[in-house]
Amino acid sequence: MSEHEDVSLLQRFEPILKFSRDEQFFPYNVDDYVNKSSLWVKEPKLPPREIIAAGELELEHLGHLKLEGARTVHYLQFSSLMNLAEMAEYRLNELRKTIKTGKFNPSRSRLARVGYLARLVDTAFSLVLLLRGRVPGDSAVAAMLTFKEMLAKNRSFQYYGRVIRDNGWIVLQYWFFYPYNNWRTGFYGANDHEADWEMINVYAYEDQQGDVQPAWVAYANHNFSGDDLRRHWIDPELQKVGEHPVVFVGGGSHASYFTEGEYLMELSLPILSFFSKYKNRLNHLFSRVTQNNQTRANDEEKSQRIFSIPFVDYATGDGFSIGFGCEASWAPPVVIDPPPEWVTNYRGLWGFYAQDPFSGEDAPAGPRYNRDGTVRLAWFDPLGWAGLEKVVPPFEQGAMLASRKADLQNGINDLTREIDELQRRCYALGFDLMVIQDSSHLQPEVVELNRILASERETLAKKRRRLTVEQAKLEAISEIDVEDAPPNMALLRAHIKHSHKPQEKRSLRFNRVAEIWAAVSIGLMIIAVVLLVIFARPFLGYGLVGLLLLMITIEAAFKRQLANLVRWIAIILAVFSLMVLVVQFFWYIILAGVVITGVYMIISNLRELFSRR
């Protein structure tokens, strides 16, 4: 197809982006961004060096750049540091704005959503953030002011599109470039970094009349991959306006969601996954013992992992919006397939290189590349990225059904012939064995025949088991009607293992006090432990147990879980009492068990004896 037809397709399904209140950065064109940026290089053991100054850099320069050195990092720098006067002026203006219109305020503290262990891990993460490389604190402010100047000169909102035709699918890929990710400084998230490339895919196909029909969409997201990224076009979770899918964009993070809400994101630490696994098993056992399925049935509680760092992504959709019927419209798309040179040749970072060992504060590479210079999965395999490599396009399902029926029937016929042949061979071996097994001079042959017969019998059992499975598959496939069957939503959502569900808006008892407690509890606990060590060392054990019980009780009271706490304590005390009894009367219990076993054996044997008469 021509580029004009590709542009028409992209515009037909172009998404509607709904942002959270107080979002400061929106999809923009890379030309103006690059022109406002400088180009730098960081070589091993050398300080960063500026190559091209801001104002002199053009997008074409990135396409002609020769990047050399496996450990050399090229990067753009969008924002320059502010002086104290500029920062003070900005803070004063923000204060005036806050007084007039208010500012972003989360509905509930992120720390109040999780327990003590997650808060403790979060404290450690915050301390590590002070030591590792990160974007300077005033970088977000400088980027915000620069972007406002850019919008004042050119208030247009841009996306970059690709149309990929792959094995019956038409993939419409929408790339959005944000000048800055201010998740940490703007929305209490995990990280900040200059530049942010985000994307969504719409998967369509041509029907028998040659018309393009949408089938699936997939949104890029922090904690999800593969099958979990996509929803069917008729899935009620996917909101649409006409043929335009609605994307709820995370505040500052720019992650994409199907439904508006607040999403608890948890950065799991691999070093603590061992403890998390056994914590989940203990919770499962507890729910079975108490016959309380409420916790297991609640998706929010199931998803929380105590050995992780909690962050909230605010995709509330109550702010600015771009797209069909919104307050702002999209500029004509820029098609990047075939990719221009700035996409293909520039493997460097699109913003500041903070030298963060975890890479969270480093800018990303372009739409084609990962930070390490390898090609993104979403770029070279958009079907596999969303788990669609195994899904047949709708217009090919009838042919696939007929083909699979024929293949299965042929396989069943082949298996039947093989089984018949193996059965005859087993008959022959069994007959030979019956004839010669009493001949003393043929005993070595008897041993060999027994070995061969055992092997053939095992092979025959495997083939019969395989035949049963193949027959069941053919029976199941024969019952499918791909032409007239109504859509089965359960099947269309069966691929989802972890759904994108926002947190339920639950109230805490004494909500504001509970949030303050969540913020100070870990610090108070650390101080209390130190005081116990200094002033009450002889009673340290009792003090720690008392402190733990006090903190658990306070937390349970705030979260309305005192009943669960009482059940836990009752079970622990019962188990402890049982252990004490077992230790105290160990030999009596063993002897009683032996006596009971003997009595049971006598009764069982006498019952069998008298039942014969």
ChimeraX attribute file (.defattr): number of C-alpha atoms within 10 A of each C-alpha:
attribute: neighborCount
match mode: 1-to-1
recipient: residues
	/A:1	7
	/A:2	6
	/A:3	12
	/A:4	10
	/A:5	11
	/A:6	19
	/A:7	18
	/A:8	13
	/A:9	16
	/A:10	24
	/A:11	20
	/A:12	13
	/A:13	20
	/A:14	25
	/A:15	24
	/A:16	23
	/A:17	22
	/A:18	24
	/A:19	28
	/A:20	24
	/A:21	17
	/A:22	17
	/A:23	20
	/A:24	22
	/A:25	22
	/A:26	24
	/A:27	23
	/A:28	24
	/A:29	20
	/A:30	20
	/A:31	12
	/A:32	16
	/A:33	25
	/A:34	25
	/A:35	17
	/A:36	21
	/A:37	24
	/A:38	24
	/A:39	26
	/A:40	22
	/A:41	20
	/A:42	17
	/A:43	16
	/A:44	12
	/A:45	6
	/A:46	8
	/A:47	9
	/A:48	15
	/A:49	12
	/A:50	16
	/A:51	14
	/A:52	16
	/A:53	15
	/A:54	20
	/A:55	12
	/A:56	13
	/A:57	21
	/A:58	19
	/A:59	16
	/A:60	13
	/A:61	16
	/A:62	20
	/A:63	16
	/A:64	13
	/A:65	15
	/A:66	11
	/A:67	15
	/A:68	10
	/A:69	9
	/A:70	10
	/A:71	10
	/A:72	13
	/A:73	22
	/A:74	26
	/A:75	27
	/A:76	28
	/A:77	23
	/A:78	25
	/A:79	25
	/A:80	17
	/A:81	15
	/A:82	14
	/A:83	9
	/A:84	9
	/A:85	9
	/A:86	12
	/A:87	15
	/A:88	12
	/A:89	11
	/A:90	14
	/A:91	13
	/A:92	11
	/A:93	11
	/A:94	14
	/A:95	13
	/A:96	11
	/A:97	12
	/A:98	12
	/A:99	9
	/A:100	9
	/A:101	8
	/A:102	12
	/A:103	13
	/A:104	14
	/A:105	10
	/A:106	12
	/A:107	11
	/A:108	18
	/A:109	19
	/A:110	20
	/A:111	22
	/A:112	22
	/A:113	22
	/A:114	20
	/A:115	18
	/A:116	19
	/A:117	15
	/A:118	21
	/A:119	26
	/A:120	19
	/A:121	18
	/A:122	20
	/A:123	15
	/A:124	12
	/A:125	14
	/A:126	13
	/A:127	11
	/A:128	11
	/A:129	15
	/A:130	9
	/A:131	9
	/A:132	14
	/A:133	18
	/A:134	21
	/A:135	20
	/A:136	14
	/A:137	12
	/A:138	16
	/A:139	21
	/A:140	25
	/A:141	21
	/A:142	19
	/A:143	23
	/A:144	18
	/A:145	14
	/A:146	18
	/A:147	24
	/A:148	15
	/A:149	12
	/A:150	16
	/A:151	14
	/A:152	10
	/A:153	9
	/A:154	12
	/A:155	13
	/A:156	17
	/A:157	20
	/A:158	22
	/A:159	23
	/A:160	22
	/A:161	23
	/A:162	22
	/A:163	24
	/A:164	20
	/A:165	14
	/A:166	13
	/A:167	11
	/A:168	14
	/A:169	21
	/A:170	23
	/A:171	22
	/A:172	26
	/A:173	26
	/A:174	23
	/A:175	22
	/A:176	22
	/A:177	25
	/A:178	24
	/A:179	28
	/A:180	28
	/A:181	26
	/A:182	29
	/A:183	24
	/A:184	18
	/A:185	17
	/A:186	18
	/A:187	22
	/A:188	18
	/A:189	20
	/A:190	23
	/A:191	20
	/A:192	26
	/A:193	28
	/A:194	27
	/A:195	27
	/A:196	26
	/A:197	20
	/A:198	19
	/A:199	21
	/A:200	24
	/A:201	28
	/A:202	26
	/A:203	27
	/A:204	24
	/A:205	23
	/A:206	16
	/A:207	13
	/A:208	9
	/A:209	6
	/A:210	8
	/A:211	9
	/A:212	13
	/A:213	15
	/A:214	19
	/A:215	17
	/A:216	21
	/A:217	22
	/A:218	26
	/A:219	22
	/A:220	21
	/A:221	20
	/A:222	13
	/A:223	14
	/A:224	16
	/A:225	16
	/A:226	17
	/A:227	19
	/A:228	20
	/A:229	26
	/A:230	28
	/A:231	23
	/A:232	18
	/A:233	21
	/A:234	15
	/A:235	13
	/A:236	11
	/A:237	14
	/A:238	18
	/A:239	19
	/A:240	17
	/A:241	13
	/A:242	9
	/A:243	16
	/A:244	18
	/A:245	22
	/A:246	25
	/A:247	26
	/A:248	26
	/A:249	26
	/A:250	27
	/A:251	32
	/A:252	30
	/A:253	28
	/A:254	32
	/A:255	23
	/A:256	28
	/A:257	27
	/A:258	25
	/A:259	20
	/A:260	23
	/A:261	21
	/A:262	21
	/A:263	21
	/A:264	22
	/A:265	19
	/A:266	20
	/A:267	16
	/A:268	18
	/A:269	13
	/A:270	11
	/A:271	9
	/A:272	12
	/A:273	15
	/A:274	11
	/A:275	12
	/A:276	18
	/A:277	12
	/A:278	11
	/A:279	15
	/A:280	14
	/A:281	11
	/A:282	12
	/A:283	14
	/A:284	15
	/A:285	12
	/A:286	16
	/A:287	15
	/A:288	12
	/A:289	10
	/A:290	12
	/A:291	9
	/A:292	13
	/A:293	12
	/A:294	10
	/A:295	13
	/A:296	15
	/A:297	10
	/A:298	10
	/A:299	15
	/A:300	16
	/A:301	14
	/A:302	12
	/A:303	15
	/A:304	17
	/A:305	21
	/A:306	23
	/A:307	27
	/A:308	24
	/A:309	25
	/A:310	25
	/A:311	23
	/A:312	25
	/A:313	28
	/A:314	29
	/A:315	29
	/A:316	21
	/A:317	21
	/A:318	14
	/A:319	13
	/A:320	17
	/A:321	22
	/A:322	21
	/A:323	21
	/A:324	22
	/A:325	10
	/A:326	13
	/A:327	9
	/A:328	16
	/A:329	15
	/A:330	19
	/A:331	15
	/A:332	15
	/A:333	20
	/A:334	16
	/A:335	21
	/A:336	18
	/A:337	15
	/A:338	12
	/A:339	12
	/A:340	12
	/A:341	16
	/A:342	17
	/A:343	19
	/A:344	18
	/A:345	17
	/A:346	23
	/A:347	28
	/A:348	27
	/A:349	26
	/A:350	31
	/A:351	27
	/A:352	27
	/A:353	27
	/A:354	18
	/A:355	17
	/A:356	16
	/A:357	11
	/A:358	9
	/A:359	17
	/A:360	17
	/A:361	25
	/A:362	26
	/A:363	29
	/A:364	25
	/A:365	26
	/A:366	23
	/A:367	23
	/A:368	19
	/A:369	23
	/A:370	16
	/A:371	18
	/A:372	14
	/A:373	16
	/A:374	11
	/A:375	18
	/A:376	17
	/A:377	15
	/A:378	19
	/A:379	15
	/A:380	13
	/A:381	16
	/A:382	21
	/A:383	23
	/A:384	14
	/A:385	21
	/A:386	25
	/A:387	18
	/A:388	18
	/A:389	14
	/A:390	8
	/A:391	10
	/A:392	14
	/A:393	20
	/A:394	19
	/A:395	15
	/A:396	14
	/A:397	15
	/A:398	15
	/A:399	11
	/A:400	14
	/A:401	16
	/A:402	13
	/A:403	12
	/A:404	16
	/A:405	17
	/A:406	13
	/A:407	13
	/A:408	18
	/A:409	15
	/A:410	12
	/A:411	15
	/A:412	19
	/A:413	13
	/A:414	12
	/A:415	17
	/A:416	15
	/A:417	12
	/A:418	15
	/A:419	19
	/A:420	12
	/A:421	13
	/A:422	17
	/A:423	15
	/A:424	12
	/A:425	15
	/A:426	19
	/A:427	13
	/A:428	13
	/A:429	16
	/A:430	14
	/A:431	11
	/A:432	14
	/A:433	18
	/A:434	11
	/A:435	10
	/A:436	14
	/A:437	17
	/A:438	11
	/A:439	10
	/A:440	9
	/A:441	10
	/A:442	11
	/A:443	13
	/A:444	10
	/A:445	15
	/A:446	20
	/A:447	13
	/A:448	11
	/A:449	17
	/A:450	15
	/A:451	12
	/A:452	13
	/A:453	19
	/A:454	12
	/A:455	12
	/A:456	17
	/A:457	16
	/A:458	10
	/A:459	14
	/A:460	19
	/A:461	12
	/A:462	13
	/A:463	17
	/A:464	15
	/A:465	11
	/A:466	14
	/A:467	19
	/A:468	12
	/A:469	13
	/A:470	17
	/A:471	15
	/A:472	12
	/A:473	14
	/A:474	17
	/A:475	13
	/A:476	10
	/A:477	15
	/A:478	13
	/A:479	8
	/A:480	11
	/A:481	12
	/A:482	14
	/A:483	10
	/A:484	7
	/A:485	8
	/A:486	8
	/A:487	10
	/A:488	8
	/A:489	12
	/A:490	9
	/A:491	9
	/A:492	15
	/A:493	16
	/A:494	9
	/A:495	15
	/A:496	15
	/A:497	11
	/A:498	13
	/A:499	13
	/A:500	19
	/A:501	18
	/A:502	21
	/A:503	15
	/A:504	11
	/A:505	10
	/A:506	11
	/A:507	12
	/A:508	17
	/A:509	13
	/A:510	11
	/A:511	16
	/A:512	13
	/A:513	12
	/A:514	21
	/A:515	19
	/A:516	13
	/A:517	17
	/A:518	22
	/A:519	16
	/A:520	12
	/A:521	19
	/A:522	18
	/A:523	13
	/A:524	13
	/A:525	16
	/A:526	11
	/A:527	12
	/A:528	15
	/A:529	15
	/A:530	13
	/A:531	13
	/A:532	18
	/A:533	16
	/A:534	11
	/A:535	10
	/A:536	14
	/A:537	13
	/A:538	11
	/A:539	11
	/A:540	16
	/A:541	13
	/A:542	13
	/A:543	17
	/A:544	16
	/A:545	10
	/A:546	12
	/A:547	16
	/A:548	12
	/A:549	13
	/A:550	12
	/A:551	16
	/A:552	15
	/A:553	16
	/A:554	16
	/A:555	21
	/A:556	18
	/A:557	17
	/A:558	20
	/A:559	18
	/A:560	14
	/A:561	13
	/A:562	16
	/A:563	11
	/A:564	13
	/A:565	16
	/A:566	13
	/A:567	13
	/A:568	14
	/A:569	13
	/A:570	12
	/A:571	15
	/A:572	12
	/A:573	12
	/A:574	12
	/A:575	12
	/A:576	12
	/A:577	12
	/A:578	12
	/A:579	12
	/A:580	12
	/A:581	12
	/A:582	14
	/A:583	11
	/A:584	11
	/A:585	10
	/A:586	13
	/A:587	11
	/A:588	11
	/A:589	14
	/A:590	12
	/A:591	11
	/A:592	12
	/A:593	12
	/A:594	12
	/A:595	12
	/A:596	12
	/A:597	11
	/A:598	12
	/A:599	11
	/A:600	12
	/A:601	12
	/A:602	11
	/A:603	11
	/A:604	11
	/A:605	11
	/A:606	11
	/A:607	11
	/A:608	10
	/A:609	10
	/A:610	8
	/A:611	8
	/A:612	6
	/A:613	5
